[in-house]
């Protein structure tokens, strides 16, 4: 199992707009392709204006396949155009589960 840990740093004051736009236009499309996220959060303490979302896959190959299908979806591409102006920086980490962790 791998975990895709994504952090988006948004322009100051744009967190609510980003989350509302994602809820209205992005969540259903992304979930259709990637499955339900393990979590979708925004920062309250620490570096501000950040959204963190976490996705689980069985392998990098599965991740690549699912993301390629999503990136070919015209509805997803339209959503990206809505939120791109809100995003200042994107950071992505791929994490592997320790062998003693349940592979749920």
Secondary structure, DSSP 8 states (H G I E B T S, - for coil): -EEEEEEEEE-TT-HHHHHHHIIIIIHHHHHHHH-S-SEEEE-SSSSSSEEEEEEEES-HHHHHHHHHHHHT-HHHHHHHHHHGGGEEEEEEEEEE--TTS---
